[in-house]
Amino acid sequence: MRYTCIVLLLLFLNCEDKQTSKQTESSKKDTTAVVEKKETKKKVAQKRKYPKLTDDNAMDFFLEYEKEHPETKVRLTTDFGTIDIELFEETKFHRANFIFLVKQGYFDGTQFYRVVNNFVIQGGSSDDYKVTKKRRKIGRYLLPKDTRHGFTHDRGVLSTPSGDILNPYKMASPYQFFIVQKPGGTHHLDGDYTIFGRVIDGMDTVDKIAAVPTDEGEWPLKNVYIWKAEIIE
């Protein structure tokens, strides 16, 4: 009888040790998971150099950004050649926004997604999920309309379409732009859209893009890519 009691006691203690061991191991795993999650969040925070932009912080951000990034010339490399653009210092928010997006690599891999021959070519968007991910990372915001400087929609100017978000003041999409291709310009757009630059070299490329076949929605039948956007000055 005494022997049986000793055996039962040993078995009980052994089960207790195993249970304690399991609980300790589970606790270690939970602690490790929490630590790893915190480390991941910390790394993500360290990688993000700039805040996620919103309507509340974008203007303050670009007000400071434009002082530290004075560049005004950008080259777009497309399927049909290069387009060199000069950005106007007068439209500082739009210039700073465009330079910021170029430096973030946003335009690389986007497309001229709307083409209307003898009118405009419109770029900066794509149906590629990678472009959507870039936008999510940068943020969702609009730029104010700035038409105070006397610029007109002459052939070769760079202007901004209204944002996809419904807004009565025609605030500008930060990710998209259009280039006037029509000889003589499109002056009926004056006063409604912000002109913030002009093509200084590569209008022959603009004309080639404007001539591509499109569907009924004015989307090119064969994608026209902006393979790279880079600062040249």
Secondary structure, DSSP 8 states (H G I E B T S, - for coil): -HHHHHHHHHHHHHHHHHHHHHHHHHHHHHHHHHHHHHHHHHHHHHH--S--B-TTTHHHHHHHHHHH----EEEEEETTEEEEEEE-TTSHHHHHHHHHHHHTTTTTTEEEEEEETTTEEEEEE-S-HHHHHHHHHHB---B----TT-----TTEEE--B-SS--TT--B-SS-EEEE-STT--GGGTTTS-EEEEEEE-HHHHHHHHTS-B-TTS-BSS--EEEEEEE--
